[in-house]
Structures are given as C-alpha cells and as structure tokens.
Amino acid sequence: MNATTLTPTTPRLSRWRQYVALTKPRVVQLIVFCAAIGMLLAIPGAPRWADVVTALLATAGIWLVASAAAAFNCLIEQKIDARMKRTSWRPTANGDLSQAQALLFSAVLGGAGMALLYFRVNPLTAWLTFGTFVGYAVIYTVILKPMTPQNIVIGGASGAMPPVLGWAALTGEVGPEAIALFLIIFLWTPPHFWALALYRAEDYARAGLPMLPVTHGNEFTRLQILLYTFILFAATLLPFVQGMSSWLYLAAAVVLGARFIHYAIRLRREYSEALARETFRFSIWHLSLLFAALLLDHYLRPWL
C-alpha cells in the first residue's frame, strides 16, 4: 500500500478480504438475486430436485463469473478508482494488490464459472454469461464509460442480463417473460445510477469520467431521471400484461412505481444531496421488492 493512502482510521484489510473486496460483494449479491428470480419464475409450480441442483450450480457459476467481471473492472479502473473518494480504498487502487494478482484472480474465477455453467448447466447459459462478462468488463468499462455520458444507458444491457441467465439455466431458452425482466432492469438502471452520480459528480469530474451530471449538468440529469421513472413504470406492468403475474404483483408494481416517480418529482423540484442519496437507496429497494412481489405472486397465484 502507498504510504500516502494510510490514515490512523483506515485499517489494512487482510489478504482474504482484499480479494473479496475485488468482487464487489454487494453488487454481485444483487446480480445473483436477480438471476435466482429468473430461475424460480421459469419453473411452473414447486421445483423438482433436478431443478434445485441445476439452480444451485447455475447460481454458483453466475456468481463466479460476475465476481470475475467485478475484479477485472477494478483492474481496468485502478487509476480512476484511486482518484475517487468512494473507490480509493479498493485493493487495486491503493496498491494492496498488484495488477497481476487481480488479473489472475479474475481469470481463475471466470474460468471456473464458465466451466461450471457450460458442462453442468447448459452451453446457452454459459455463452450468455460470457457475453455479459464481455459487455460489462470490456465494452462498458473500457469503451463506453470513459467516452460517452450515455455509458450507463448502453452498458446497462449487461447489468440487465441476470434474470435472462437464470431463465436460460432452467429452461435452455430465452422466452418473452425473460425479455420483460431484462427490460425492467435495463430501464431501472439509468435513474438508479444517475441518482448516485448526482451527489458524486465531483468525484466523477475529478476522475475524468463523462457522467451525465458532469457533461450535461445537475438539472438535465434530474429531468432524465424523472422521464426514465415513467418509462420504467410502464415496463414493470409487462409481467401482468403478458399473463405472467396476477393482481398481487400488479398492486406492488403500481405502489412501488408511484413511489419512485414521487421521489423523481421531488428530486426535480427541490434538489439536495440528501434527497439524491435517499432516491438512490429507494431505487435498490424498488427493484428488490418488485422482484420479490413477482416471486410471491408466482407461488401464490393458484390460490389468488
């Protein structure tokens, strides 16, 4: 670690925790959660034992590849992370782990995950997961993020893939229901991320990244958040329109969507960093509760 990064209040992570930190556990946790939702929704009724085994293997494989992508992202953005307050503590940014260590760690995780998905789940899931890895770790991180303020919109396609991966793992195909789940996350990503970018704009400007609040300003970004929440609201109704869910999910989608729009309207009218943080935190709850409601509806539907 560079001496300049150490402070009396910054404890040094153990080697194990340094490698764990590379995997961005909180981000990967949400990815795995969304993939698991896709798996469970793909199966009508209670899963058979064979389905359970496949789901567990697929979850492990997706977790490994997602963790590999996160570690590769830390490697590529080492210098950028070092210039940002919220990421300067990462082991690659502060020098605790070398580039070679991070690359080897990413390669081992990614290779193990791909082998598990290809040989124990199915080739379709493996190739879709590999495409997601390339989309996030290469296309988004290397090309889009430093070049365009629309990075999170275009790159959001990779982040929206987990339920599609889960669906493919259990069915061997990608159906319209999986596409609807993909669309929800794809449209959720911009307002979720831009709420964070609003109160981290100085960090992104210091790092030289063309995030929307940096290139187009605070007010324009808040308008985009509001517009996207309306489009997202319409997308969250698709599972009901498709016959994939009943009124239970519909009620949850309407309530959660209305709350998200309410946050976006407040953010548009009376901006504050505290409100931006609150909006960002709610966006996480929005997606988690929305998918939980869809899953609950799936299993309770025969009795509704």
N, C-alpha and C positions, 0 to 999 in steps of 0.2 A: 504494500500500500504506500502511496505517496505520502510523505510526512505532512504535506500541507492539507491533506484531507482529514487528518485525525484531530479530534477535539476531545476534551475530557468527558463529553456526554455522548460520544459516538463509539460504542463498544465494537470490537472487532468480531465479526462472525466466525464461527468455527468453519472448517473446510466443508463439512457436510452441508451446513446452512448456506454457504456461499453457492454451492451447486444448486441447491433447492431454490435459492433466490433467482437464479438464471431462468428457471422455468416459469416465472411469474404465476405462482400458485393460484392467486385469486382470479386471474383472467382465465387460466386453464380450467379452474373449477366451474366457471360459468359455461365454458365450451363443452365440457363433459356433461354438465347438467342438461344442456340443450340437445346434445346427441342422445342422451338417455331418454329424453322426452320423445324424440323421433322414433327410437326403438320401441318404446312402450305403446305409442299410438299406432304403430304399424301392425300390431298384433291384435286381432279382434278377441275380446274376452281375456280370460286368465292365460298367461303364458305357460307353455309346456316346459318340461325340464330341459329339452334340447334348445328351446328358445332362450332360457335363462343362461345356459352355458355359452351360447353364441353371443348374447348380450354382454356378458361379463368379459369375454375375450375381445369383443369389439370395443368396449369401454376402455380396457387396458391399452389396446392398440392405438386408439384415438388419443388417449391421454399421453402416451409416449411420443407420438408424432407432434401433437400440439406443444408439448414441453420442448421438443427439439426445435420447433419453429420459434418459440419464445427465446430460447438460448441463442439461436442464430441471429435473431433480432437484436439481442443485447450485444452480440459481437459486432454486427454491422454498425450499430448506433453508439459504439463505445465513446467516440469523441463528442457526439451530440449529448449523450446522457451525462457526460462529465460537466457540461455547461448548464444543465438544468437542475434546479433545486430538488425536484421530486424524484429525479433518477440518478443523481450524482453518487448515491450510496451503493449502487449496483456493483457487484464484484468486478465486472469488466471495466466499468467507468472509473473506479478508484484504484485499479491496479492489483486487487487481491488475486484475480485470476487472469492468466495470460490469454492471448488470442488463440494460441494452440490448444490450451486446455478447454476453452469454450467451444472451439470447433470440434475437437474430439468428442466432447461430451454430447454436443448436438448430433453428431454423426452416429454415435452409439445408440442414443435414444431413438433417433429417426429410423435407423436400420432395423432395430429390434421391433419397433412399432409396425413398420411396413411388412416385415416378415410375418408377424403375428396376424395382421389383417389379411395378407394375401393367402397364406397357407391354412389358416384356421377359421377365417370368416368367409370372405369371397373376394375375387380379384376386383370386382366393381368398386367395392368399398375401399380397397387398397389404393386403386388408381385415383378415385375421387379425393381421398385423403392426401395423396401425394400432390394432386393438383392444388388442393387447399394450401398445403405447405409452400409450394412454389408461389402461389398467389400472394400469400402474406409475407413470407420471408424474403422473396426476391422482387416480385412485381410491385407490391405495396411499399416495402421498406426501402429497397434500393432505387426504384424508379419513380413511383408516384409521390411518396411522402416529401422528398426534397424538391419536387418540380412543380406541383400544382396545388392550389387550395382546395381542389375537388378530390384530393387524395383519399379522404375518408369515405367519400361517396362511392368512388370507383373501387377502392380497396375493400370497401365494406362487403363486397361479394364473398370474399374469403371468410370473413367473420360470420356470415350468414349460413355457411355450409353445414355446421354440426348436425342439425336435425335431419338434413338430407343424408348425411353419412350414417346416422343412426337408422334411418328408414331403409337405406340400401343394405345395411348389415343384416337386417332381419327378413327382408323380402327379396333381395337380389335385384331390385329395380328401383327407379325413381318415379313415383307417381305424382299426380296433381296435388295430392294432400301435402306431400313433402315440399313441393314448389311453393305452396301457400305459406308454410312455416318459414321457408327461406325468405320469402318476400317480406314477411313481418319483421324478421331480424334485420334484413337489408335496409328497410325504411326506418327502423328504430335506431340504427347506428349513428346517422348524422346528428339528430337532436341530442342523443345521449353524449356523443363525443364533443360536440360544439359547446354544450353547457360546461364541460370541463375546460375546453380551450378558452372560454371567455375569461375565467379567473386565472388561467395560466398563460395568458397572451404574452406577458413579458418574458416568461421562460422560453416560449417558442421563438419569440423575436431574437432573444439572446443566442439561441441555438441556430438561428438562420433558417428556420423551417417556415414555409409559406402557408401556415394555417389560416383559415378563413378570418378570424378576428384580427390577424396581423396584416393580411393583404387587403381586406375589404372593410375592416372596422367593426366595432362593437355593435352598432345599431343594425347594420346589414346582417350580421350573424344572428342577432336576436330575431329578425324577421324570418330568416331561413328556418330557424328552429320552430317558429310558430307554424309556418307553412308545412313543414315536414310532419308535425304532430297531427295535422288534419289528414294528410295523406296516409300516415300510419294508422290513424283511427279507422279509415276505410279498409285498409288491408287486414286489420285484426278481425273484421267481420267475415272474411273469406271462409274460415272453417265452418261457420254457421251456414253461409250461403251454399257451400259445397255439400252440406249434409253430413259433415264430419263431426259436428257437435250439436248440442241442443240449447235450450234457453238458459241453462245454468252458465255455460261458457259465455253466451251472448251477454247476459247480465254483467258478468265480470269484465268483459271487454268494453262494454259501454261505460261502466263506472271508472275503470282504470284509464280508459282513453279520455274521458271527460276531465279527469283529474290532471292528466298530463297536459291537455290543452289549457287548463286553468293555470298551471304553472307557466306555460309558454306565454300566455297572455300577460300574466303579471311580470314576467321577465321582459317582455316587450315594452310595457308601460312604465315600470319602475325598477330599473336595473340596480342590482347591488351584487357584490361578490358573494355575500351570504346567500342570497336567493339563487344565484347560479350554482353554488355548491348544493343547495337543497334540491334544486331541479335535477342535477346530476345524480344525487343519491336516490331520488324518487324514480328516475329512469331505470335504475337497476331493479328496484322493487317492482316496477311496472312489468318488465319482461318476465321476471321470476314468477310473480303472481299470475300473470296471464297464462303462462305455460302450465303452472300448477293447476289453474282452473280448467284448462283444456284436458289435462290428465284426469282430474277428478270427474269431469263430465264424461270422459271416455268410459270409466269404470262404473259410474252410477247411472249411465244412460238407460240401461234396461229397466230400471225402477222409476225413472222420471216420467 
